[in-house]
Amino acid sequence: MPVVELVEVTKAYETKLAVDKLSLSIQAGQMFGLLGPNGAGKTSTIRMMMGITGPDSGSVRLFDKTFERQSLDWVGYLPEERGLYKKMKVIDQLVFFGQLHGLTASQAQTRASVWAKRLEIAQALDKKTEELSKGMQQKIQFIACLLHDPGLIVMDEPFSGLDPVNAVLLQDALLELKAEGRAILFSTHRMDQVEKLCDSICLVNNGQAVLSGNLREIKSH
């Protein structure tokens, strides 16, 4: 049973065809890479998956159901644009985001503290967002998308702004989540990250799937 499945989704914005009959599916415990240059249609695909926009044609299924908003309760989403409040303390934001997903304040605070230690940013919890580097802000957003223990994790350019040390921390966390059975999709234009992490890929260009399937099989060909 695919955790997420797109069937021939198409999306156009005025005169630009952003996504053209794109299909993909991701299983539990699978790391999936959505590859392509800037403007290829990666973010438009993710936005349809998350219900931010609807496809002009085709279908989106989450957890073996036709897309419905309540399915997003089991999805963690890290957008390309940072969505943190600049003047607000980090821990207060993480508690707020956790409560939006149904956690109590105590649960959210505990989980935020555990993840902050894991990602080596515990000292940032009492700071305001504007006091943090871009890389630290990216790790905070990563924590925010994991607090409610999602079964599907969707990330748009998650390694943006991270130095090599922090990129490795994030990669290790993703591999552990995958081992726990989470389905993970991330978009990137960097093949080295895909080779380290992904089981399957979909390479898109001009909104179309150019190459897709099991990464090991693709490389062997």
Secondary structure, DSSP 8 states (H G I E B T S, - for coil): --SEEEEEEEEEETTEEEEEEEEEEE-TT-EEEEE--TTSSHHHHHHHHTTSS--SEEEEEETTEE--GGGGGGEEEE-SS----TTSBHHHHHHHHHHHTT--HHHHHHHHHHHHHHTT-GGGTTSBGGGS-HHHHHHHHHHHTTTT--SEEEEESTTTT--HHHHHHHHHHHHHHHHTT-EEEEEES-HHHHHHH-SEEEEEETTEEEEEEEHHHHHH-
